[in-house]
Amino acid sequence: MNKTTLVDFLKERFEEVKTLATTTPQEAFYFKPTETVWSAAENVQHLIQSVQPLNRLLGRPKSYFAEKWGYATHSSRTYEGGG
């Protein structure tokens, strides 16, 4: 998987979540079967709050990462090649 494919995949999944959130009736979206179980709305809120810091970090210029952590001592691997 290359970067463009990954970005497209993430955009498609985002649109699916957005569609689900906007088409689900309010009563169902905010429904909690028990006090200890999150509603669909709480799950979406959690995803948004979890992704925002990562999105801000990954939006920084590449030079930020080199300054902060230095350069890799090995060549990059492909997505398909794995770890």
C-alpha positions as CSV (number, residue, x, y, z in Angstrom):
1,M,0.0,0.0,0.0
2,N,1.4,3.4,-1.0
3,K,0.7,6.7,0.7
4,T,-1.9,7.8,-1.9
5,T,-3.8,4.5,-1.4
6,L,-3.7,4.9,2.3
7,V,-4.9,8.5,2.2
8,D,-7.8,7.5,-0.1
9,F,-8.7,4.5,2.2
10,L,-8.8,6.8,5.2
11,K,-10.9,9.4,3.4
12,E,-13.4,6.7,2.4
13,R,-13.7,5.4,5.9
14,F,-14.1,8.9,7.2
15,E,-17.0,9.5,4.8
16,E,-18.6,6.3,5.9
17,V,-18.5,7.3,9.6
18,K,-19.8,10.8,8.7
19,T,-22.7,9.3,6.7
20,L,-23.5,6.9,9.6
21,A,-23.4,9.7,12.1
22,T,-25.6,12.0,10.1
23,T,-28.2,9.4,9.0
24,T,-28.7,7.6,12.3
25,P,-31.7,8.8,14.2
26,Q,-30.8,11.0,17.2
27,E,-32.4,8.6,19.7
28,A,-30.3,5.7,18.4
29,F,-27.1,7.8,18.0
30,Y,-27.1,8.9,21.7
31,F,-28.6,5.7,23.1
32,K,-26.7,3.9,25.9
33,P,-27.8,0.4,26.7
34,T,-26.2,0.7,30.1
35,E,-24.4,3.4,32.0
36,T,-21.0,1.7,31.4
37,V,-21.4,1.3,27.6
38,W,-20.6,4.2,25.3
39,S,-23.2,5.4,22.9
40,A,-22.4,5.7,19.2
41,A,-22.0,9.5,19.7
42,E,-19.5,8.9,22.5
43,N,-17.5,6.5,20.3
44,V,-17.4,9.1,17.5
45,Q,-16.3,11.8,19.9
46,H,-13.5,9.5,21.2
47,L,-12.3,8.9,17.7
48,I,-12.2,12.6,16.9
49,Q,-10.3,13.4,20.1
50,S,-7.9,10.6,19.6
51,V,-7.1,11.5,16.0
52,Q,-6.7,15.3,16.4
53,P,-3.3,15.2,18.1
54,L,-2.0,12.7,15.6
55,N,-3.3,14.7,12.7
56,R,-1.6,17.9,14.1
57,L,1.7,16.0,14.5
58,L,1.7,14.4,11.0
59,G,0.8,17.8,9.5
60,R,4.2,19.2,10.5
61,P,7.0,19.6,8.0
62,K,9.4,16.7,7.6
63,S,12.2,18.8,9.0
64,Y,10.4,18.8,12.4
65,F,10.9,15.0,12.7
66,A,14.5,15.2,11.7
67,E,15.2,17.9,14.3
68,K,13.2,16.1,17.0
69,W,14.4,12.5,16.5
70,G,17.2,12.6,13.9
71,Y,17.5,10.5,10.8
72,A,17.1,6.7,10.5
73,T,20.2,4.6,10.5
74,H,18.7,2.2,7.9
75,S,16.9,2.5,4.6
76,S,13.1,2.8,4.6
77,R,11.0,-0.3,4.1
78,T,7.9,-0.6,1.9
79,Y,4.4,-1.0,3.4
80,E,4.3,-4.4,1.7
81,G,7.7,-5.4,3.1
82,G,6.4,-4.9,6.7
83,G,8.6,-4.7,9.8
